[in-house]
Amino acid sequence: MKLTTKGRYAVTAMLDLAMHYQGEPVVLCDISLRQDISLAYLEQLFAKLRKHGLVASTRGPGGGYALGRDADAISLAEVIAAVDESVDSTRCGGAANCHGTQRCITHDLWVELGEHINDFLRARTLGDLVRRQVGSEAGCRREQSRLCVVPCAAGESVGRG
């Protein structure tokens, strides 16, 4: 599978946008800081995402980005395709000439794998990822609250559960 940094960063940035949008546009600088992705790179990605209607931009003071559609209506496959990324597991780019001028003996296997990956990405939405992330963060907060550290008389600390 050839899913490069561009596709992964696009999904990460879109998820960050979906999670942090609170009625006001989200600025790319904030996404850049939270996700450790270059601002210049995010600007390139968001230009492509905007062109495909996946994000909407607001200019000027207080400007930034919002999702172009509801998070449940944006599949991960759309995000990856919008930034010109393909999910292809063949060496030949699907052209069926991976062994010189002929198809290699495992070509059909890799094509089928690529179809499964694409089906997986089409079946997942940003909304699915937001719910998973929010549930994961809530679980972490519950665990942290049960594992409070209290000082002992001897200067050691003990977890309280």
Secondary structure, DSSP 4 states (H G I P E B T S, - for coil): ----HHHHHHHHHHHHHHHH-SSSPBPHHHHHHHHT--HHHHHHHHHHHHHTTSEEEE-STT-EEEESS-GGG-BHHHHHHHTT-----STTTTSS--BTTB--TTHHHHHHHHHHHHHHHHH-BHHHHHHHHHHHHHHHHHHHHHTEEEE-TTS-EEEE-
